[in-house]
């Protein structure tokens, strides 16, 4: 009897778990869906990086939904760790560690994102500018087309001292 009651509640609980928690999550889910429909991977990475709801919806085969290494703030990608410090310290921009992000498409349509933290020379466009010095280990993110969107298949984090 208890099992039947729990089974009756299970669909409602799963529907509630699928609902975004905030207006921000709904916005990012809409942006991700639009990027998926148009096949625009760089446009997909932004909501994927910035929303655990997007990461949960589109699934990750590598890493947890809350353990993504980069996030975009004001048209620039920064490390997730520095974004957490930024938030914890009242929005002090000196806490942010900017990263260079390079997109490429590999064999079999694998979308690859290479990222590395560094110091940048400002330029006239949006973003941190031109990378002038790497300041730490970065990583590589690999996404494969799955159904009607992309899924993270590898999250490779370089160790300190690695090239």
TACOR-V384298 format. One line per field, one symbol per residue. phi: phi as a letter, one per 40 degrees, with the letter a starting at -180 (. if undefined). psi: psi as a letter, one per 20 degrees, with the letter a starting at -180 (. if undefined). burial: 1 if it has 24 or more other C-alpha atoms within 12 Angstrom, else 0. A space follows every 50 residues. Layout:
phi: ???
psi: ???
burial: ???
This chain:
phi: .ccccccccdcccccccccccacdccccccccccccccgbcdcccdcccc bcccccccgbcbgccbbccbacbfgbcbcccccccdccbggcccccbcbc bbbabbdggccbbcbacacbcdbccchchccbacbacbaabbbbcbfbab bcbabcbccdgcc
psi: ggghgghhhggghhghhipqirhgggghgggggghghiknghhhhghghi ohhghggiqpiprrhjlpiqqppljqqrqgghhgggghkkkoiiipoqqp ppqqpaqjjpppopqpqaqqoqaiaqaibppippjrqcapppqqppdjbq pphpnpoqqpiq.
burial: 00000000000000000000000010011111100100001111111111 11111111110100100111111001111101110000000000011111 10000000001111111100000000010000000011111111100011 1111101000000
